[in-house]
């Protein structure tokens, strides 16, 4: 009987460990993937802008704060993009600069959120925006809502 209990415990630990791996590696469209989808528009900027450009992407944040993901824009002459700290309707400081490759902006490998930034993420107080020469403060923006 003790052997069965030990095997059950080992199996339970393996299943729980697998859940973390699943949530960090599953396709973003699958339930439980921990993917944060974001859509960027000018109307989300502060102040709101009337622009034709847009963007969308997916981010993941592991339990240890490791961030990965990217956004891709359409009809935006972007110069740079960042993840910022700030509630919807407010502007805030840059916390993660994104790497630009054409119209795609990606989180550099190894970036982590601090404990305070993780709290902000869970509260919906992080956003991503893309800056342009015309709109230096940002042309399209989307709130990260897990």
C-alpha positions, 0 to 999 in steps of 0.5 A: 500500500505504501508503494502505491501511495508513493507512486501516486505522489510521484505521478501527481508531481509529474503531472503538475510539473507538466502543467507549467511546461504545457502553459509555457509552450502550448500554442497561444490559441489553446486554452491554458496556454498562458498566452496574453493576446494584445491588439494595438490601435491608435484609440488606445493611445493617451491621448487617443489618435485617429490613425489607420495603423494597427498591430497585434501579438502575443506575450507569455510571462512565466511564473518566474517573470520571464517574458517572451513574445512579439507584436507585428504592426500593419501600416505603422512606420514604427521606430521603436516599441516597448512594454510600459508600466501604466493603467489603461488611460495613463502613460508610464515608463518603459520597462521592456524595450522590444527588438525591431525586425521589420514590422515585428517587435520582439522581447529580447531573450532573458527579459524578466519582470520584477515582482512589482511588475508582475503585480502590475501585469496581473492588475492589467497595468502594463501596456505595449506601444509602438512609437513613430517619428510622427507620434513619438509618444506612441502611435498604436497601443494595447493593454496587456490583460492576462 
